[in-house]
Amino acid sequence: MPGYERAEVSAELTVVPSEHAGKPPREQIETAKTAAGETGLAREAGPETLVLAGSRREVLEATVEVIEASLDAGARAVELKVEAEGESGRFGGGG
Amino acid sequence: MMRAETVPATPTRERPEAPVTRPGRIGESTTRADGVPKVTGEFEYSSDLSMDGMLWGATLRSPHPHANIWSVDTSEAEAMPGVFAVLTHEDVPGRKVYGMEIPDQPVLAWERIRYGGEPVAVVAADHPETARLALEKISVEYEVLDPLTDAQEAMKEDAPKLHLSGNVLRHVRIDHGNVAKASAEADVVVTGEYEVGMQDQAFLGPESGLAVPDGEGGVDLYISTQWLHVDRDQVAESLGLPPEMVRLTLSGVGGAFGGREDLSMQVHACLLALHTERPVKMVYNREESFYGHVHRHPAKMSYEHGATKSGELVYVKARFVLDGGAYASSSMAVCLNAATFACGPYKVPNAEVESYLAYTNNPPCGAMRGFGAVQACFGHESQMDKLAEALGMDPVELRVKNAIEPGDRFPFGQEVPPPAPVVEILERVKAMPMPEEKEVMGRDLRELPGGVSNTTHGEGVRRGVGYAVSFKNIGFSAGFDDYSTARVILSIEDGEPLVRVHTAAAEVGQGLVTLQAQIARTELGVERVAVLQADTRVGSAGSTSASRQSYVTGGAVKKACEAVRERLFERVREELGEDSGDLSVENGDVVSGGEVVLPLSEVLDEEIEETVEYRHKPTYPPDENGQGDVHVQFAFSAHRAVVEVDVELGLVRVVELATAQDVGKAMNPQALEGQIEGGVAQGLGLALLEEIQIKDGRIQNASFTDYLLPTTLDMPSVKMDILELADPEAPYGLKGVGEPPTISSTPAIVAALRDATGRELPRVPVKPEQIVGIAKKPPDAPPQPGSAGYAELGRLDERREQ
């Protein structure tokens, strides 16, 4: 029963680690996840993927923090998808 | 991942004809069309589905409640003859997580296990036994971690984080009035600590379904579920497909009670079907079913009630800690519900409620009949009995004195809408005749606790009586866009008028198909009605949960019928002129002024079809103080339990349960009685029997041998007093009826046990050892002869005097 106020915005971040950074790939991802966890908005969505969900401002600010932590850890790229939940069309919208 | 070497022609599955019925009108008892086939074993449940060329799916599950996965080797399983696919998280092409509120649950675990039984890999093979053997050939390297199994421990700052942002999933606070000031003014204060165990929905039909690839990259899924469209949307996201390429059809559902609101094998079966390009069937066995669905949240509750000397409530303080298990499911909403129902249906001028929901490594918890109100009701009703005792008042009198009324405000700020007959149902249930109390000695054994086990001939048997009252929200709350869609077609078939009704609403055994037919019969005046199989070809009906389908889908069918009727009358007016009077349809004819003006067959040369959406009035999320118009409708019920207890052995016979419930309108009285009896049985189960036993995160009783359910021998007769006080905002004035019987039956039974034994009994289910006073909770290990356990127990005659 999804009867609660849904997050305004979610950001899905997929960390692409570098084989040539100082830290091993797994550690780069862990660094990103730790940074995401500290924002209080995060959940895991795959081995290299995490999602931040909350109000628009807090998600966008948290996204920058996670991207910075990922790059500092040596990640080669961070793929990003930002979605407004109100427009997502999930949960039974339409036939 | 492996692909099938031989790809058969695109399989198809014929859509069965919807049976044509002749239902009664609204308010008449109507026999359900699926009743006889279910009793005779001819009904096709989702576990009975079959297709030529079908493969069997099976799931590899973690034996550990908390672990890291270091590697998964599927090569040996893939090499087995008869195995067509072995899939892991790497084969999930879309979103690798799902969840109704928060997508946090892996379709297949990738590196972390968070509960015992979590899926790691799936297999498709040409025989179920081959699939099972293949699971044994999958090698998973785990690093076993200590499980975090106590929700209160999980909330501590230094607890290991089970999810990235910590273990507290939600905290709701309700701040109403001024408790600090009020607590100084209370003459009498009672406190209590209460606990509710993890109850299972215990539906008889295990999770099952059949996925059929369409040969064009899409898939059809035949499934037993509570909400086709949310399943579809989640499956499509994980398959990386647009929703229109995933089509779901409801198959025979063997009970639900909330346990089918989340996904189980839906994505797995579709993944396997698309990989193998063959139909794939999955059916959980009974043990696996316990791992395959969510359960009722275990709760620990602290309460403080303050009242005047004359018994008026002055304030309530409540704190809930709910164990959400490993993943979110619908825990966010359960946490809110527990908070909003914490104080009961009473006038409470000051309240402080804290409701916390924490992740643990226990099995995930989510929706179950009563949805947060069950736990709260056990807490507030136990407190009302304790307060009555402290005040020297009759427990019903205390409840009546404080009963909430229309126009009052709940502690969460919402005005109480009419009807809210708390006083009336309490007085009615109290006024019902008490069951005869036969002389206990010399009775037929079947009328004694322990029954034919021959444990007593009447000695040590005491009778007790208890009361409880509850309320429950009907429909989705807190701002959710709650609606249903109905398509209605009026035509002439085989020379007679026929109404076809099509919705996506899940019939899970509650009788919704019959109800839809009754509404169509009533609104369109046509005897023959066919309710089409529910599927995603029509818009969402929302979930079969929150006791909402009669209201919301019933409302949609009514509205669609009204639209069809209006178009029909437009045709009649075109034919007969605008002055054709007040038109109606009776027995297949259009009638005006009591006379037939046209037979339907003359107006329906072309069928009339309308599809409509129906919404109830909006709700709103609570503000930071837990205040707001959170819910749409409230249903009330009261129960009286009469029990007989063997106070030496702790065995119980529930002699009778009596209930008064406001239903707004008894749409199908026979089905209503069934709902009430079934709900009461589930409440009795929680009071006395039903609990998933978990030790170190592992389920100990995943079978219907060890998970105790009430049988017909445990169920007493149920006396019912049905009130039909119309809700002016609801279709036909109806109220949802499915959940209330479950909610207050449990505390009524426990109150009766307290009356019989004099014991506090702060935890459900109440076990025999608590009734005889061995311990408030079951011991970690059973006492042995000569052990400290027995020494502590003392002699039986000494225990009697405690």
Chai-1 contact restraints between the chains, C-beta under 6 A:
chainA,res_idxA,chainB,res_idxB,connection_type,confidence,min_distance_angstrom,max_distance_angstrom,comment,restraint_id
A,M1,B,S330,contact,1.0,0.0,6.0,A-B,restraint_1
A,M1,B,A333,contact,1.0,0.0,6.0,A-B,restraint_2
A,M1,B,A367,contact,1.0,0.0,6.0,A-B,restraint_3
A,M1,B,S545,contact,1.0,0.0,6.0,A-B,restraint_4
A,M1,B,A546,contact,1.0,0.0,6.0,A-B,restraint_5
A,P2,B,M100,contact,1.0,0.0,6.0,A-B,restraint_6
A,P2,B,E101,contact,1.0,0.0,6.0,A-B,restraint_7
A,G3,B,A333,contact,1.0,0.0,6.0,A-B,restraint_8
A,G3,B,F476,contact,1.0,0.0,6.0,A-B,restraint_9
A,G3,B,S477,contact,1.0,0.0,6.0,A-B,restraint_10
A,G3,B,A478,contact,1.0,0.0,6.0,A-B,restraint_11
A,G3,B,F480,contact,1.0,0.0,6.0,A-B,restraint_12
A,Y4,B,M332,contact,1.0,0.0,6.0,A-B,restraint_13
A,Y4,B,A333,contact,1.0,0.0,6.0,A-B,restraint_14
A,Y4,B,A478,contact,1.0,0.0,6.0,A-B,restraint_15
A,E5,B,G479,contact,1.0,0.0,6.0,A-B,restraint_16
A,E5,B,P621,contact,1.0,0.0,6.0,A-B,restraint_17
A,K33,B,L164,contact,1.0,0.0,6.0,A-B,restraint_18
A,A36,B,L164,contact,1.0,0.0,6.0,A-B,restraint_19
A,G37,B,L164,contact,1.0,0.0,6.0,A-B,restraint_20
A,G37,B,S165,contact,1.0,0.0,6.0,A-B,restraint_21
A,G40,B,S165,contact,1.0,0.0,6.0,A-B,restraint_22
A,A42,B,L164,contact,1.0,0.0,6.0,A-B,restraint_23
A,A42,B,S165,contact,1.0,0.0,6.0,A-B,restraint_24
A,R43,B,D104,contact,1.0,0.0,6.0,A-B,restraint_25
A,R43,B,H163,contact,1.0,0.0,6.0,A-B,restraint_26
A,R43,B,L164,contact,1.0,0.0,6.0,A-B,restraint_27
A,E44,B,L164,contact,1.0,0.0,6.0,A-B,restraint_28
A,A45,B,V97,contact,1.0,0.0,6.0,A-B,restraint_29
A,G46,B,K96,contact,1.0,0.0,6.0,A-B,restraint_30
A,P47,B,W110,contact,1.0,0.0,6.0,A-B,restraint_31
A,R90,B,D233,contact,1.0,0.0,6.0,A-B,restraint_32
A,F91,B,V230,contact,1.0,0.0,6.0,A-B,restraint_33
A,G92,B,H229,contact,1.0,0.0,6.0,A-B,restraint_34
A,G92,B,V230,contact,1.0,0.0,6.0,A-B,restraint_35
A,G92,B,S540,contact,1.0,0.0,6.0,A-B,restraint_36
A,G95,B,V538,contact,1.0,0.0,6.0,A-B,restraint_37
A,G95,B,G539,contact,1.0,0.0,6.0,A-B,restraint_38
